[in-house]
């Protein structure tokens, strides 16, 4: 059987001009219902499972293209920072982890940011790419966020941030933790300038990111079912030795307890942001989506 699978079938496929293997990501399984969804259908539905409404993780670049009018925006360059300043190594060298993530995501680091319009409202958007080392906050991410805030200040426009992170990047130690106060200072500067700062909490938003800029918005919007916390549920249960209530640390639970202002379906996010920002910026009604 191995001879047929490993030799005969690839030989026939090559003779017929067919690929010998099928890409693994053609069908995506819904974590809630187990339903298999064709990847093109999922992408067209903004990475939301059509039947269950489950919000899958959305690639950062795809999110920006979907958010901005006509998919057009000015992409910001990734600031240059020191690579592997601590010469860190666990089971693998940090530089090798960076190399793998850059190959996988085709990004320099976890933050993608750009300037554009959403239904005619100019704004700067900052997005974490969770596929890049769990969206972790390191020096490069911190510097990219700082530069995005500076651009929003210079353009005199709002900033919308979409966090998706496991927290601070352990491979950079204290240098990673230093990004928390740096980004917090930029939030304060934006607010002092009278410009709105909106956070759209996505799945997951945890750790040092939650403990800093992700919870300092003028308005906190969350996607349905997103996990939002500092410490994980299992850690808390082991610490207090009690079972936590169902749905603990989800968007809906936090909305019920006043930590989130609204839960908005991803497919309605652009409309919601445009409507809220026109109110905060005292601008005319947003243009209807094409």
BELLIN-V674526 format. One record per residue. N is the residue number from 1. PHI is phi in degrees with one decimal (NA if undefined). PSI is psi in radians with two decimals (NA if undefined). Layout:
n & phi & psi
N & PHI & PSI
N & PHI & PSI
//
This chain:
n & phi & psi
1 & NA & -0.71
2 & -62.6 & -0.64
3 & -64.5 & -0.71
4 & -66.9 & -0.79
5 & -68.5 & -0.77
6 & -86.0 & -0.39
7 & -120.8 & -0.95
8 & -65.5 & -0.87
9 & -62.7 & -0.83
10 & -60.0 & -0.59
11 & -66.0 & -0.77
12 & -64.7 & -0.75
13 & -61.8 & -0.70
14 & -68.6 & -0.61
15 & -67.7 & -0.60
16 & -90.9 & -0.02
17 & 74.2 & 0.39
18 & -100.2 & 2.61
19 & -66.0 & 2.46
20 & -78.1 & -0.31
21 & -130.5 & 2.70
22 & -100.8 & 2.27
23 & -54.3 & 2.47
24 & -72.2 & -0.39
25 & -99.2 & 0.34
26 & -68.3 & -0.61
27 & -122.7 & 2.34
28 & -115.2 & 2.35
29 & -93.4 & 2.27
30 & -70.1 & 2.16
31 & -63.7 & -0.39
32 & -88.5 & -0.84
33 & -105.3 & -0.28
34 & 81.6 & 0.02
35 & -65.9 & 2.46
36 & -94.2 & 2.21
37 & -119.7 & 2.31
38 & -65.5 & 2.38
39 & -61.4 & -0.58
40 & -66.1 & -0.70
41 & -64.4 & -0.66
42 & -67.2 & -0.76
43 & -63.4 & -0.72
44 & -66.2 & -0.42
45 & -98.6 & 0.40
46 & 60.5 & 0.67
47 & 61.6 & 0.56
48 & -113.3 & 2.19
49 & -60.6 & 2.10
50 & -57.1 & -0.74
51 & -79.6 & -0.74
52 & -95.7 & -0.35
53 & 78.4 & 0.16
54 & -67.6 & 2.29
55 & -90.6 & 1.85
56 & -75.3 & 2.87
57 & -66.6 & 2.34
58 & -107.9 & 2.25
59 & -55.6 & 2.49
60 & -60.0 & -0.79
61 & -66.2 & -0.65
62 & -65.7 & -0.62
63 & -65.7 & -0.76
64 & -63.8 & -0.79
65 & -62.0 & -0.63
66 & -74.2 & -0.61
67 & -70.6 & -0.84
68 & -78.9 & 2.60
69 & -56.3 & 2.18
70 & 65.3 & 0.21
71 & 69.0 & 0.25
72 & -102.2 & 2.24
73 & -161.0 & 2.83
74 & -90.2 & 1.98
75 & -79.7 & 2.34
76 & -83.6 & 2.52
77 & -74.6 & 2.55
78 & -74.9 & 2.11
79 & -61.7 & 2.58
80 & -85.1 & 2.27
81 & -135.1 & 2.97
82 & -64.9 & 2.37
83 & -95.2 & 2.24
84 & 51.2 & 1.04
85 & -64.0 & -0.43
86 & -98.4 & 0.03
87 & 51.4 & 0.87
88 & -79.7 & 2.49
89 & -149.2 & 2.26
90 & -113.7 & -2.03
91 & -74.7 & -0.19
92 & -150.7 & 2.61
93 & -65.8 & 2.48
94 & -60.6 & -0.68
95 & -63.2 & -0.57
96 & -72.0 & -0.65
97 & -63.1 & -0.73
98 & -62.0 & -0.76
99 & -61.8 & -0.75
100 & -64.1 & -0.75
101 & -67.6 & -0.65
102 & -67.3 & -0.65
103 & -67.9 & -0.73
104 & -67.6 & -0.73
105 & -102.7 & -0.24
106 & 59.2 & 0.64
107 & -130.1 & 2.71
108 & -75.1 & -0.59
109 & -158.4 & -2.93
110 & -76.5 & -0.38
111 & -93.6 & 2.30
112 & -122.5 & 2.29
113 & -140.5 & 2.70
114 & -163.6 & 2.90
115 & -117.2 & 2.30
116 & -168.8 & -2.83
117 & -122.7 & 2.55
118 & -120.5 & 1.85
119 & 52.6 & 0.73
120 & 88.4 & -0.13
121 & -93.0 & 2.08
122 & -75.1 & 2.35
123 & -157.5 & 2.83
124 & -102.0 & 2.29
125 & -116.7 & 2.38
126 & -123.9 & 2.25
127 & -130.6 & 2.35
128 & -83.3 & 2.38
129 & -98.3 & 1.84
130 & -65.7 & -0.48
131 & -67.8 & -0.26
132 & -94.6 & 1.65
133 & 50.2 & 0.78
134 & 64.4 & 0.46
135 & 62.0 & 0.40
136 & -66.7 & 2.60
137 & -88.6 & 1.97
138 & -126.2 & -2.93
139 & -61.8 & -0.76
140 & -64.8 & -0.73
141 & -65.9 & -0.78
142 & -60.4 & -0.78
143 & -65.4 & -0.67
144 & -64.3 & -0.69
145 & -66.6 & -0.75
146 & -59.4 & -0.80
147 & -63.7 & -0.62
148 & -66.2 & -0.72
149 & -63.7 & -0.72
150 & -60.7 & -0.66
151 & -68.7 & -0.69
152 & -62.1 & -0.67
153 & -65.2 & -0.76
154 & -69.3 & -0.57
155 & -85.9 & -0.16
156 & 55.0 & 0.86
157 & -133.1 & 2.85
158 & -67.8 & 2.86
159 & -125.6 & 2.29
160 & -116.7 & 2.23
161 & -118.5 & 2.34
162 & -114.1 & 1.55
163 & -76.6 & 2.54
164 & -154.7 & 1.70
165 & -153.6 & 2.62
166 & -88.5 & -0.03
167 & 117.4 & -2.74
168 & -68.1 & 2.62
169 & -85.8 & 1.95
170 & -63.3 & -0.48
171 & -68.1 & -0.19
172 & -113.8 & 0.07
173 & 50.9 & -2.30
174 & -62.6 & -0.47
175 & -65.7 & -0.54
176 & -71.5 & -0.78
177 & -63.5 & -0.48
178 & -64.9 & -0.35
179 & -72.7 & -0.35
180 & -65.7 & -0.93
181 & -67.1 & -0.57
182 & -61.5 & -0.83
183 & -70.3 & -0.57
184 & -63.6 & -0.69
185 & -60.9 & -0.71
186 & -66.5 & -0.62
187 & -60.8 & -0.78
188 & -62.1 & -0.71
189 & -64.8 & -0.68
190 & -65.1 & -0.72
191 & -68.4 & -0.67
192 & -62.2 & -0.52
193 & -80.3 & -0.04
194 & 75.5 & 0.43
195 & -106.3 & 2.38
196 & -67.4 & 2.52
197 & -126.9 & 1.97
198 & -114.5 & 2.36
199 & -112.4 & 2.22
200 & -107.3 & 1.79
201 & -77.0 & 2.14
202 & -116.9 & 3.05
203 & -91.9 & 2.15
204 & -99.7 & 2.75
205 & -124.5 & 1.90
206 & -141.3 & 3.05
207 & 61.3 & -2.49
208 & -62.7 & -0.41
209 & -69.4 & -0.76
210 & -64.8 & -0.60
211 & -78.6 & 0.02
212 & -133.4 & -1.99
213 & -67.1 & -0.36
214 & -73.8 & -0.27
215 & -118.0 & 0.42
216 & -117.4 & 0.27
217 & -72.8 & 2.77
218 & -70.0 & -0.48
219 & -144.0 & 2.35
220 & -113.7 & 1.97
221 & -106.7 & 2.49
222 & -128.2 & 2.53
223 & -77.9 & 2.63
224 & -57.2 & 2.37
225 & 74.1 & 0.11
226 & -69.7 & 2.47
227 & -86.9 & 2.14
228 & -131.7 & 2.06
229 & -168.1 & 3.02
230 & -96.5 & -1.13
231 & -98.5 & 2.55
232 & -68.8 & 2.81
233 & -58.9 & -0.75
234 & -64.3 & -0.69
235 & -63.1 & -0.77
236 & -64.4 & -0.77
237 & -62.8 & -0.68
238 & -69.8 & -0.50
239 & -77.8 & -0.84
240 & -91.2 & -0.15
241 & 56.8 & 0.75
242 & -140.9 & 2.70
243 & -82.9 & 2.37
244 & -86.9 & 2.73
245 & -66.9 & 2.72
246 & -59.5 & 2.47
247 & 77.0 & 0.10
248 & -56.8 & 2.36
249 & 73.4 & 0.20
250 & -91.0 & 2.87
251 & -53.5 & -0.81
252 & -65.6 & -0.68
253 & -65.4 & -0.75
254 & -69.0 & -0.58
255 & -64.1 & -0.76
256 & -63.1 & -0.54
257 & -102.9 & 0.22
258 & 84.5 & 0.20
259 & -93.1 & -0.24
260 & -126.9 & 2.46
261 & -82.4 & -0.62
262 & -159.6 & 2.66
263 & -110.5 & 2.14
264 & -127.7 & 2.29
265 & -61.0 & 2.42
266 & -55.5 & -0.59
267 & -69.7 & -0.28
268 & -107.8 & 0.10
269 & -65.9 & -0.78
270 & -61.7 & -0.76
271 & -61.8 & -0.76
272 & -65.2 & -0.80
273 & -62.2 & -0.78
274 & -61.2 & -0.75
275 & -65.9 & -0.76
276 & -67.0 & -0.74
277 & -68.7 & -0.60
278 & -65.0 & -0.58
279 & -70.1 & -0.83
280 & -66.9 & -0.60
281 & -92.1 & -0.02
282 & 55.3 & 0.85
283 & -106.6 & 2.92
284 & -62.4 & 2.91
285 & -54.1 & 2.45
286 & -64.6 & 2.67
287 & -68.8 & 2.50
288 & -65.4 & 2.47
289 & -64.2 & 2.43
290 & -71.7 & NA
//
